[in-house]
Amino acid sequence: MKKSVKLLVAFAALAISGAALQAQSAPKILVVDMIKLLDEHYKTQEQKQKLEADAQKAQEEAERLLKARNTLIEEYKEAFDQVNNPATTQEVKNQARTTAEQKQQEIQRKENELQSFQANTRNLLQQRFQNFKTIMLEEIGKIASDIAKRKGATLLLDKSGPNLLGISSVIHADATLDITADVEAEINRGRTAASAPAASSSSDSPSVSVPLGK
């Protein structure tokens, strides 16, 4: 009888220890929306305003180059009209022809300068924002990881976008597993009143745009 009791106690102890071990080894998975945190980050809003201001300055320079090119075009037209004017002397026609050829070359150089300026500015703005995104995602990721660790998570997944197959890496997650709001609160805790983004004014810049995609 005593032997049977001992066996039962031993089995019970094994069952309890097994359950405890299973509970300890069960992974705790949390999710976070990294794109939402990046888009709504106060530093992102500040960076966008800086890029838009620089794009506006670049647009003003592009318009100056365009105006200079258009002036050259008008001067070329005037010289070309003299060449084709039957009332103009041959000497004046020769001078006008030379002037027209020079203006044509200047127009091409100015056009090349304008196109190069627009392309370089656009690439520079894109690279600046891409570098900013890389730094910010690393910064946000560290905050998210710290919060996940404090919550006892063994795995943190990003639910913001599709993977290489074009589908989201997280198909479904209970709202209680989402720590996006916690990370956002941690980010804004270090925000000062001076860093609050001012209202940005929209500007029409058709030639040099600010590429602020995801």
N, C-alpha and C positions, 0 to 999 in steps of 0.2 A: 504493500500500500504506500509506504513511504517512498519506495523507488518510483512508483507511478507519479506521485506528486512532484518529485524531483524532476522527472522527465517533462511533465507539463510546465513546470516553472522554467526549465531550460528552453523549451520550445517557445514559450511566451517571451522570454528574454530575447531570443533570436529574432522573433517576429518584430518586436519593438525596435531592436537595433537596426533590423533591415529596413523598416519603415522610416526610421530617422535618417539612415544613410541615403535612402531614395529621395527623401525630402531635401537633404543637403545637396545632392547632386542634380536635382531638377533645375534646369536653366530658367532664368528670369529674363524675358525679352521685352525691351521697350522700343518705341519708335519715335522719330523726330522728323519734322519737315524742314530740311536745310534750306530749300529755295525760299520758302516763306520767311524764314529767319533772315536770310540775306536780303531779300527784297524790302522787308520792313525795318531793317536795321537803320538806325539814325545816321550811321556813317555812310551808308549807301546813298541816302538822300542827299547828304552833304557832297559826296563825290559826284553825284549826277549834276548837282547845281554848278560845281566847279567845271565839269566837262562841258556843260551847256554854255557857260560863260566863255570858255576858251573857244568853243565852236562858233559863238557869235563874233568874237574878235577875228577868227579865221575867215568867217564869211565876209566881214567888212574888208579884209585884205583881198579876198577873191573878187569882190565887187570893184575894188580899186584897179586890180589888174584887168578886169573885164572892161572897165571904162577906158583904160589906156589902150587896150586892143581896139575898141570901137573907134577911138580917135584916130588911130593909125588907118583903120579901114576907110574912114571919111577922107583922110588925106590921100589915100591911094585912089579913091574914086575921083577926086578932083584932078589928080595928075592924069589919070586914065582918060578923063573927059577932054583934057587939053590935047592929048595925043590924037583923039578922034575928032577934034574940032577942025573943020575945013578952013575956018578963018584964021587959025593959028599958024604962025610962020614955022618953017622947017626947023629953025634953030630952037624955038620954044618947044616944039614937039619932041626934039631930041632930048632936051633937058627934062621935059615932063616924063618921057619914057624911062630915063635913068632914075628919076625920082620914084616913079611907079614901081620899078623893079626893086629899089631899095625898101620901099614901104611894104611890098609884098613879103620880103624876107623878114622885116621887122615884125610883121603881123604873125608870121609863122613862129618866130621865136617867142613872141608874147603869148601865143596860144599854147605853145609847149610849156612855157613857164606857168601858165594858169592851170593846165591839166596836171602838171607835176606837183604844184602846190596843193591842189585839191586832194590828189591821191595820197600824198605824204601826210597831210593833216588827218585825213580819214584813218589811215593806218596807225598813226600815232595815238589818236583818241581810242581806237579799238584796243591797242596794246596796253594803254594806260588802264582802261577799265578791266581788261582781262587780268592784268597783274593785281589790281585791286581785289578782284573776285577771289583770286587764288589765296591771297593773304587773309581775306575776311573769312573764307570757308574754313581755313585752318584755325583761325581764332574762334569762330563759332563752334567748330567741331570739338575743340578742347573744352569749352564751357559745357557742351552737351555731354561729353564723356565724363567730366567731373560730376555732373548732376546724376548721370546714370549710375556711376559707381556709388554715390551716396545713397541711391535708392536700392542698391544691392543687385543691379542688373549684371548679367553675365554676357549679354549681347544687346547692342543698340543698332537698329536698322533705320536707314533713311527712306522715308516714304514719299519723297517729293517728286521723283521722276522715273521714267522708264529705264530699263537696263538695255543691254546690247540686243536683246530680242524684241525690244519695243514695248515691253510690258512693265508695269510697276514691280519693283522688288518686293513690295508688301501688298498682297492682294486684299487682306482684311486685317484690321487691328482694332481691338476694343479701345474706346476713347480713354479709358483709365490707364492705358499703357502709353499714351502719347504725352511726351514731356516737352513738346514745343513751347507751350505757354510758360513752363518753368524756366526754360532756357531764355525766352524773351524777357522774362522778369529779371533774370540775372544780368542780362545785357543792359537793360535800361536802368538797373540799379547804379551802374557806374556812369550814367549819363548826367552831365551838368546842364544847368539852364542855358548856359552860353552856347551849348552845342545843339540846341533845338533848331531844326531846319526852318529857314525863312521861306515864305511863299515864293515859289519860282514863277517868273513870267515867261510865257511861251513866246518864241521868236520864230520868224519865218526865215529859214536858212536852207534854200533848196539845193545849194551846191555842196556845202560842207555840213553833213548831218552828224549827230551824235549817236553812234551805234551802241545802245545800251540794252542789248538783248540778254537773254538768260545765259 
